[in-house]
Amino acid sequence: MREAALPAPTVTSLQFVNQFLERMSASIGPERARACINETLSATGLRQLRTPDDVVLFASNLMERGGFFEVMGGALRVQAILRGASDVGPRPKAKAMAGGKL
């Protein structure tokens, strides 16, 4: 008996974004995380993250902060691409870290 092929995964939820935001809050504190998220959303021109492509844009902008944010943004960007986002445009370039502070 031949098994039916599984359907291709579709993006029905951006639960991975919620998990990312929770981890970021736990890492740098809720107030600082919220400020960073709001600043990054504002810089991208987005009000919220609705699609994997929105998440890539957000993550790429977050990565431009460098250091910790570059690592966190890179992880989020990969997750969005794995969930169907387009990987278009140049990858963000890291800024030099001054003193290794967040």
TIGU-903959 format. One record per residue: residue in one letter; chain; z, x, y of N, C-alpha, C, O in turn. Coordinates in steps of 0.2 Angstrom, whole numbers, plus 5000, padded with zeros to 4 digits. Atoms other than C-alpha are relative to their C-alpha. Layout:
REM TIGU-903959
@rest->a	kette->A	nup->Z	neast->X	nnorth->Y	caup->Z	caeast->X	canorth->Y	cup->Z	ceast->X	cnorth->Y	oup->Z	oeast->X	onorth->Y
...
END
This chain:
REM TIGU-903959
@rest->m	kette->A	nup->5000	neast->5004	nnorth->4994	caup->5000	caeast->5000	canorth->5000	cup->5000	ceast->5004	cnorth->5006	oup->5004	oeast->5009	onorth->5007
@rest->r	kette->A	nup->5000	neast->4996	nnorth->4994	caup->4995	caeast->5007	canorth->5017	cup->5004	ceast->4997	cnorth->5005	oup->5004	oeast->4991	onorth->5006
@rest->e	kette->A	nup->4996	neast->5002	nnorth->4995	caup->5007	caeast->5006	canorth->5031	cup->4996	ceast->4999	cnorth->5006	oup->4991	oeast->5003	onorth->5008
@rest->a	kette->A	nup->5003	neast->5001	nnorth->4993	caup->5001	caeast->4999	canorth->5048	cup->5002	ceast->5006	cnorth->5005	oup->5008	oeast->5008	onorth->5005
@rest->a	kette->A	nup->4998	neast->4995	nnorth->4995	caup->5000	caeast->5012	canorth->5062	cup->5004	ceast->4997	cnorth->5005	oup->5004	oeast->4992	onorth->5007
@rest->l	kette->A	nup->4995	neast->5002	nnorth->4995	caup->5014	caeast->5012	canorth->5074	cup->4996	ceast->4999	cnorth->5007	oup->4992	oeast->5003	onorth->5008
@rest->p	kette->A	nup->5003	neast->5000	nnorth->4994	caup->5009	caeast->5006	canorth->5091	cup->5002	ceast->5006	cnorth->5005	oup->5007	oeast->5009	onorth->5004
@rest->a	kette->A	nup->4998	neast->4995	nnorth->4995	caup->5008	caeast->5019	canorth->5105	cup->5006	ceast->4998	cnorth->5004	oup->5006	oeast->4993	onorth->5006
@rest->p	kette->A	nup->4994	neast->5002	nnorth->4996	caup->5024	caeast->5020	canorth->5115	cup->4998	ceast->4998	cnorth->5007	oup->4993	oeast->5001	onorth->5010
@rest->t	kette->A	nup->5001	neast->5002	nnorth->4993	caup->5024	caeast->5011	canorth->5132	cup->5006	ceast->5001	cnorth->5004	oup->5011	oeast->5001	onorth->5001
@rest->v	kette->A	nup->4994	neast->5000	nnorth->4995	caup->5035	caeast->5013	canorth->5147	cup->5002	ceast->4993	cnorth->5001	oup->4999	oeast->4989	onorth->5005
@rest->t	kette->A	nup->4998	neast->5006	nnorth->4999	caup->5045	caeast->4998	canorth->5146	cup->5007	ceast->5000	cnorth->5004	oup->5010	oeast->4995	onorth->5007
@rest->s	kette->A	nup->4993	neast->4999	nnorth->4997	caup->5061	caeast->5005	canorth->5154	cup->5000	ceast->5008	cnorth->5003	oup->4997	oeast->5012	onorth->5000
@rest->l	kette->A	nup->4999	neast->4993	nnorth->4997	caup->5065	caeast->5020	canorth->5165	cup->5008	ceast->5002	cnorth->4999	oup->5011	oeast->5005	onorth->5003
@rest->q	kette->A	nup->4993	neast->4998	nnorth->5002	caup->5082	caeast->5022	canorth->5156	cup->5001	ceast->5007	cnorth->5001	oup->5007	oeast->5009	onorth->5003
@rest->f	kette->A	nup->4999	neast->4993	nnorth->5000	caup->5080	caeast->5041	canorth->5156	cup->5001	ceast->5002	cnorth->5007	oup->5005	oeast->5007	onorth->5009
@rest->v	kette->A	nup->4998	neast->4999	nnorth->4993	caup->5081	caeast->5040	canorth->5175	cup->5007	ceast->4999	cnorth->5002	oup->5010	oeast->5003	onorth->5005
@rest->n	kette->A	nup->4993	neast->5001	nnorth->4999	caup->5097	caeast->5032	canorth->5175	cup->5005	ceast->5005	cnorth->4996	oup->5010	oeast->5007	onorth->4999
@rest->q	kette->A	nup->4996	neast->4994	nnorth->5004	caup->5104	caeast->5045	canorth->5162	cup->5000	ceast->5006	cnorth->5005	oup->5005	oeast->5009	onorth->5005
@rest->f	kette->A	nup->5001	neast->4995	nnorth->4996	caup->5097	caeast->5058	canorth->5174	cup->5005	ceast->5000	cnorth->5006	oup->5009	oeast->5004	onorth->5008
@rest->l	kette->A	nup->4996	neast->5001	nnorth->4994	caup->5106	caeast->5051	canorth->5189	cup->5008	ceast->5000	cnorth->4998	oup->5012	oeast->5003	onorth->5002
@rest->e	kette->A	nup->4993	neast->5000	nnorth->5002	caup->5123	caeast->5049	canorth->5179	cup->5002	ceast->5008	cnorth->4999	oup->5007	oeast->5010	onorth->5001
@rest->r	kette->A	nup->4998	neast->4992	nnorth->5001	caup->5122	caeast->5068	canorth->5174	cup->5000	ceast->5003	cnorth->5006	oup->5004	oeast->5008	onorth->5007
@rest->m	kette->A	nup->5000	neast->4997	nnorth->4994	caup->5118	caeast->5073	canorth->5191	cup->5006	ceast->4998	cnorth->5004	oup->5009	oeast->5003	onorth->5007
@rest->s	kette->A	nup->4993	neast->5002	nnorth->4997	caup->5133	caeast->5063	canorth->5198	cup->5006	ceast->5004	cnorth->4997	oup->5010	oeast->5006	onorth->5000
@rest->a	kette->A	nup->4994	neast->4996	nnorth->5003	caup->5144	caeast->5071	canorth->5185	cup->5000	ceast->5007	cnorth->5002	oup->5005	oeast->5010	onorth->5002
@rest->s	kette->A	nup->5000	neast->4993	nnorth->4999	caup->5138	caeast->5088	canorth->5189	cup->5002	ceast->5002	cnorth->5007	oup->5005	oeast->5007	onorth->5008
@rest->i	kette->A	nup->4999	neast->4998	nnorth->4993	caup->5139	caeast->5088	canorth->5208	cup->5004	ceast->4995	cnorth->5004	oup->5005	oeast->4996	onorth->5010
@rest->g	kette->A	nup->4996	neast->5005	nnorth->4997	caup->5149	caeast->5073	canorth->5212	cup->4996	ceast->4994	cnorth->5002	oup->4990	oeast->4995	onorth->5004
@rest->p	kette->A	nup->5004	neast->5006	nnorth->4998	caup->5144	caeast->5055	canorth->5216	cup->4998	ceast->5000	cnorth->5007	oup->4992	oeast->4998	onorth->5008
@rest->e	kette->A	nup->5003	neast->5000	nnorth->4993	caup->5143	caeast->5057	canorth->5235	cup->4995	ceast->5004	cnorth->5001	oup->4990	oeast->5003	onorth->5004
@rest->r	kette->A	nup->5005	neast->4995	nnorth->4999	caup->5133	caeast->5072	canorth->5235	cup->4994	ceast->4998	cnorth->4996	oup->4988	oeast->4999	onorth->4999
@rest->a	kette->A	nup->5005	neast->5002	nnorth->5004	caup->5122	caeast->5066	canorth->5221	cup->4996	ceast->4994	cnorth->5004	oup->4990	oeast->4994	onorth->5004
@rest->r	kette->A	nup->5003	neast->5006	nnorth->4996	caup->5119	caeast->5049	canorth->5231	cup->4996	ceast->5003	cnorth->5006	oup->4991	oeast->5000	onorth->5007
@rest->a	kette->A	nup->5003	neast->4997	nnorth->4994	caup->5115	caeast->5059	canorth->5247	cup->4993	ceast->5004	cnorth->4998	oup->4988	oeast->5003	onorth->5001
@rest->c	kette->A	nup->5006	neast->4997	nnorth->5003	caup->5103	caeast->5070	canorth->5237	cup->4994	ceast->4996	cnorth->4998	oup->4988	oeast->4997	onorth->5000
@rest->i	kette->A	nup->5005	neast->5005	nnorth->5003	caup->5094	caeast->5056	canorth->5229	cup->4997	ceast->4996	cnorth->5006	oup->4991	oeast->4995	onorth->5006
@rest->n	kette->A	nup->5003	neast->5004	nnorth->4994	caup->5092	caeast->5046	canorth->5246	cup->4996	ceast->5005	cnorth->5004	oup->4991	oeast->5002	onorth->5006
@rest->e	kette->A	nup->5004	neast->4995	nnorth->4996	caup->5086	caeast->5062	canorth->5255	cup->4993	ceast->5001	cnorth->4996	oup->4988	oeast->5001	onorth->4999
@rest->t	kette->A	nup->5006	neast->4999	nnorth->5003	caup->5073	caeast->5065	canorth->5241	cup->4996	ceast->4994	cnorth->5000	oup->4989	oeast->4994	onorth->5000
@rest->l	kette->A	nup->5004	neast->5006	nnorth->5000	caup->5067	caeast->5047	canorth->5240	cup->4997	ceast->4999	cnorth->5007	oup->4991	oeast->4998	onorth->5007
@rest->s	kette->A	nup->5003	neast->5000	nnorth->4993	caup->5065	caeast->5047	canorth->5259	cup->4994	ceast->5005	cnorth->5001	oup->4989	oeast->5003	onorth->5004
@rest->a	kette->A	nup->5005	neast->4995	nnorth->4999	caup->5055	caeast->5063	canorth->5258	cup->4994	ceast->4998	cnorth->4996	oup->4988	oeast->5000	onorth->4998
@rest->t	kette->A	nup->5006	neast->5002	nnorth->5004	caup->5043	caeast->5056	canorth->5245	cup->4997	ceast->4993	cnorth->5003	oup->4991	oeast->4992	onorth->5001
@rest->g	kette->A	nup->5003	neast->5007	nnorth->4997	caup->5041	caeast->5039	canorth->5255	cup->5001	ceast->4994	cnorth->4995	oup->4999	oeast->4989	onorth->4996
@rest->l	kette->A	nup->4998	neast->5006	nnorth->5005	caup->5048	caeast->5029	canorth->5240	cup->5006	ceast->4997	cnorth->5001	oup->5011	oeast->5000	onorth->5004
@rest->r	kette->A	nup->4994	neast->5004	nnorth->4999	caup->5061	caeast->5016	canorth->5241	cup->5004	ceast->5000	cnorth->4993	oup->5010	oeast->5000	onorth->4993
@rest->q	kette->A	nup->4997	neast->4999	nnorth->5006	caup->5064	caeast->5017	canorth->5222	cup->4995	ceast->5002	cnorth->4995	oup->4989	oeast->5003	onorth->4996
@rest->l	kette->A	nup->5005	neast->4997	nnorth->5005	caup->5057	caeast->5024	canorth->5206	cup->4998	ceast->4994	cnorth->4995	oup->5002	oeast->4992	onorth->4991
@rest->r	kette->A	nup->5002	neast->5005	nnorth->5004	caup->5047	caeast->5011	canorth->5197	cup->4995	ceast->5002	cnorth->4994	oup->4995	oeast->4998	onorth->4989
@rest->t	kette->A	nup->5005	neast->4998	nnorth->5005	caup->5034	caeast->5020	canorth->5187	cup->5001	ceast->5008	cnorth->4998	oup->5005	oeast->5011	onorth->5002
@rest->p	kette->A	nup->5000	neast->4993	nnorth->5002	caup->5033	caeast->5037	canorth->5178	cup->4997	ceast->5005	cnorth->5005	oup->5000	oeast->5010	onorth->5007
@rest->d	kette->A	nup->5004	neast->4996	nnorth->4994	caup->5021	caeast->5043	canorth->5192	cup->5005	ceast->5001	cnorth->5006	oup->5005	oeast->5006	onorth->5009
@rest->d	kette->A	nup->4995	neast->5000	nnorth->4994	caup->5035	caeast->5039	canorth->5205	cup->5005	ceast->5005	cnorth->4998	oup->5007	oeast->5009	onorth->5002
@rest->v	kette->A	nup->4995	neast->4995	nnorth->5003	caup->5047	caeast->5049	canorth->5194	cup->4998	ceast->5007	cnorth->5001	oup->5001	oeast->5012	onorth->5003
@rest->v	kette->A	nup->5003	neast->4994	nnorth->4999	caup->5035	caeast->5064	canorth->5194	cup->5001	ceast->5002	cnorth->5007	oup->5002	oeast->5008	onorth->5009
@rest->l	kette->A	nup->5000	neast->4999	nnorth->4993	caup->5034	caeast->5063	canorth->5213	cup->5007	ceast->5002	cnorth->5002	oup->5008	oeast->5007	onorth->5006
@rest->f	kette->A	nup->4993	neast->4999	nnorth->4998	caup->5053	caeast->5062	canorth->5215	cup->5002	ceast->5007	cnorth->4997	oup->5005	oeast->5011	onorth->5001
@rest->a	kette->A	nup->4998	neast->4994	nnorth->5003	caup->5056	caeast->5076	canorth->5203	cup->4997	ceast->5006	cnorth->5003	oup->5000	oeast->5011	onorth->5004
@rest->s	kette->A	nup->5004	neast->4994	nnorth->4997	caup->5043	caeast->5088	canorth->5210	cup->5003	ceast->5001	cnorth->5007	oup->5004	oeast->5007	onorth->5009
@rest->n	kette->A	nup->4997	neast->4999	nnorth->4993	caup->5051	caeast->5085	canorth->5228	cup->5007	ceast->5003	cnorth->4999	oup->5009	oeast->5007	onorth->5003
@rest->l	kette->A	nup->4994	neast->4997	nnorth->5002	caup->5068	caeast->5088	canorth->5220	cup->5000	ceast->5007	cnorth->4999	oup->5004	oeast->5011	onorth->5001
@rest->m	kette->A	nup->5001	neast->4993	nnorth->5002	caup->5062	caeast->5104	canorth->5213	cup->4999	ceast->5005	cnorth->5006	oup->5001	oeast->5011	onorth->5005
@rest->e	kette->A	nup->5001	neast->4995	nnorth->4994	caup->5058	caeast->5111	canorth->5230	cup->5006	ceast->5002	cnorth->5003	oup->5006	oeast->5007	onorth->5007
@rest->r	kette->A	nup->4994	neast->4998	nnorth->4997	caup->5076	caeast->5112	canorth->5234	cup->5002	ceast->5007	cnorth->4997	oup->5007	oeast->5010	onorth->5000
@rest->g	kette->A	nup->4998	neast->4993	nnorth->5003	caup->5077	caeast->5127	canorth->5222	cup->5007	ceast->4999	cnorth->4996	oup->5010	oeast->4994	onorth->4996
@rest->g	kette->A	nup->4993	neast->4999	nnorth->5003	caup->5092	caeast->5132	canorth->5211	cup->5001	ceast->4995	cnorth->4995	oup->4997	oeast->4993	onorth->4991
@rest->f	kette->A	nup->4998	neast->5006	nnorth->5005	caup->5101	caeast->5118	canorth->5201	cup->4995	ceast->4995	cnorth->5001	oup->4993	oeast->4992	onorth->4996
@rest->f	kette->A	nup->5004	neast->5006	nnorth->4999	caup->5090	caeast->5105	canorth->5209	cup->4993	ceast->5001	cnorth->4997	oup->4989	oeast->4997	onorth->4994
@rest->e	kette->A	nup->5006	neast->4999	nnorth->5003	caup->5074	caeast->5114	canorth->5203	cup->5000	ceast->4999	cnorth->4992	oup->4996	oeast->4997	onorth->4989
@rest->v	kette->A	nup->4999	neast->5001	nnorth->5007	caup->5081	caeast->5114	canorth->5185	cup->5000	ceast->4993	cnorth->4998	oup->4997	oeast->4991	onorth->4994
@rest->m	kette->A	nup->5000	neast->5007	nnorth->5002	caup->5086	caeast->5096	canorth->5185	cup->4994	ceast->4996	cnorth->5002	oup->4992	oeast->4992	onorth->4998
@rest->g	kette->A	nup->5006	neast->5003	nnorth->4998	caup->5070	caeast->5091	canorth->5194	cup->4995	ceast->5001	cnorth->4994	oup->4991	oeast->4997	onorth->4993
@rest->g	kette->A	nup->5005	neast->4998	nnorth->5005	caup->5060	caeast->5100	canorth->5181	cup->5001	ceast->4996	cnorth->4993	oup->4996	oeast->4994	onorth->4990
@rest->a	kette->A	nup->4998	neast->5004	nnorth->5007	caup->5069	caeast->5092	canorth->5166	cup->4998	ceast->4992	cnorth->5001	oup->4995	oeast->4989	onorth->4997
@rest->l	kette->A	nup->5002	neast->5007	nnorth->4999	caup->5066	caeast->5075	canorth->5174	cup->4993	ceast->4999	cnorth->5000	oup->4990	oeast->4994	onorth->4998
@rest->r	kette->A	nup->5007	neast->5000	nnorth->4999	caup->5048	caeast->5079	canorth->5178	cup->4997	ceast->5000	cnorth->4993	oup->4992	oeast->4996	onorth->4991
@rest->v	kette->A	nup->5002	neast->5000	nnorth->5006	caup->5045	caeast->5083	canorth->5160	cup->5001	ceast->4993	cnorth->4996	oup->4996	oeast->4991	onorth->4993
@rest->q	kette->A	nup->4999	neast->5006	nnorth->5003	caup->5053	caeast->5067	canorth->5154	cup->4995	ceast->4995	cnorth->5002	oup->4993	oeast->4991	onorth->4998
@rest->a	kette->A	nup->5005	neast->5005	nnorth->4998	caup->5042	caeast->5057	canorth->5165	cup->4993	ceast->5001	cnorth->4997	oup->4989	oeast->4996	onorth->4996
@rest->i	kette->A	nup->5007	neast->4998	nnorth->5003	caup->5026	caeast->5066	canorth->5159	cup->5000	ceast->4998	cnorth->4993	oup->4995	oeast->4995	onorth->4991
@rest->l	kette->A	nup->5000	neast->5003	nnorth->5007	caup->5031	caeast->5062	canorth->5141	cup->5000	ceast->4993	cnorth->4999	oup->4998	oeast->4990	onorth->4994
@rest->r	kette->A	nup->5000	neast->5007	nnorth->5000	caup->5033	caeast->5044	canorth->5146	cup->4993	ceast->4997	cnorth->5003	oup->4993	oeast->4991	onorth->5005
@rest->g	kette->A	nup->5006	neast->5002	nnorth->4997	caup->5015	caeast->5043	canorth->5153	cup->4998	ceast->5002	cnorth->5007	oup->4993	oeast->4999	onorth->5009
@rest->a	kette->A	nup->5002	neast->4998	nnorth->4993	caup->5015	caeast->5050	canorth->5170	cup->4994	ceast->5005	cnorth->5000	oup->4993	oeast->5009	onorth->4996
@rest->s	kette->A	nup->5006	neast->4995	nnorth->4999	caup->5000	caeast->5059	canorth->5177	cup->5003	ceast->5007	cnorth->5002	oup->5008	oeast->5007	onorth->5006
@rest->d	kette->A	nup->4997	neast->4993	nnorth->4998	caup->5003	caeast->5078	canorth->5179	cup->4994	ceast->5002	cnorth->5004	oup->4991	oeast->5007	onorth->5003
@rest->v	kette->A	nup->5005	neast->4998	nnorth->4995	caup->4992	caeast->5079	canorth->5194	cup->5003	ceast->5004	cnorth->5006	oup->5009	oeast->5003	onorth->5007
@rest->g	kette->A	nup->4998	neast->4997	nnorth->4994	caup->4993	caeast->5090	canorth->5209	cup->5003	ceast->5007	cnorth->4998	oup->5005	oeast->5008	onorth->4993
@rest->p	kette->A	nup->4996	neast->4994	nnorth->5001	caup->5001	caeast->5107	canorth->5211	cup->5007	ceast->4999	cnorth->4998	oup->5010	oeast->4995	onorth->5000
@rest->r	kette->A	nup->4993	neast->5000	nnorth->5002	caup->5017	caeast->5111	canorth->5203	cup->5004	ceast->5003	cnorth->5006	oup->5002	oeast->5007	onorth->5010
@rest->p	kette->A	nup->4996	neast->4998	nnorth->4994	caup->5031	caeast->5113	canorth->5216	cup->5002	ceast->5008	cnorth->4999	oup->5003	oeast->5010	onorth->4993
@rest->k	kette->A	nup->4998	neast->4993	nnorth->5001	caup->5035	caeast->5131	canorth->5220	cup->5008	ceast->5001	cnorth->5002	oup->5010	oeast->4997	onorth->5007
@rest->a	kette->A	nup->4993	neast->5000	nnorth->4999	caup->5053	caeast->5136	canorth->5220	cup->5002	ceast->5004	cnorth->5006	oup->4998	oeast->5009	onorth->5008
@rest->k	kette->A	nup->4998	neast->4996	nnorth->4995	caup->5062	caeast->5142	canorth->5235	cup->5005	ceast->5005	cnorth->4998	oup->5008	oeast->5004	onorth->4993
@rest->a	kette->A	nup->4995	neast->4995	nnorth->5002	caup->5072	caeast->5158	canorth->5235	cup->5007	ceast->4997	cnorth->5001	oup->5009	oeast->4994	onorth->5006
@rest->m	kette->A	nup->4993	neast->5002	nnorth->5000	caup->5091	caeast->5154	canorth->5232	cup->5003	ceast->5005	cnorth->5005	oup->5003	oeast->5011	onorth->5004
@rest->a	kette->A	nup->4996	neast->4996	nnorth->4996	caup->5102	caeast->5160	canorth->5246	cup->5007	ceast->5000	cnorth->4997	oup->5011	oeast->4995	onorth->4998
@rest->g	kette->A	nup->4993	neast->5000	nnorth->5003	caup->5119	caeast->5165	canorth->5238	cup->5001	ceast->4996	cnorth->4994	oup->5007	oeast->4996	onorth->4992
@rest->g	kette->A	nup->4999	neast->5003	nnorth->5006	caup->5116	caeast->5155	canorth->5223	cup->5004	ceast->4993	cnorth->5001	oup->5007	oeast->4991	onorth->4996
@rest->k	kette->A	nup->4996	neast->5006	nnorth->4999	caup->5125	caeast->5140	canorth->5231	cup->4995	ceast->4993	cnorth->4999	oup->4989	oeast->4994	onorth->5000
@rest->l	kette->A	nup->5003	neast->5007	nnorth->5001	caup->5120	caeast->5121	canorth->5227	cup->4999	ceast->4998	cnorth->5007	oup->4996	oeast->4992	onorth->5008
END
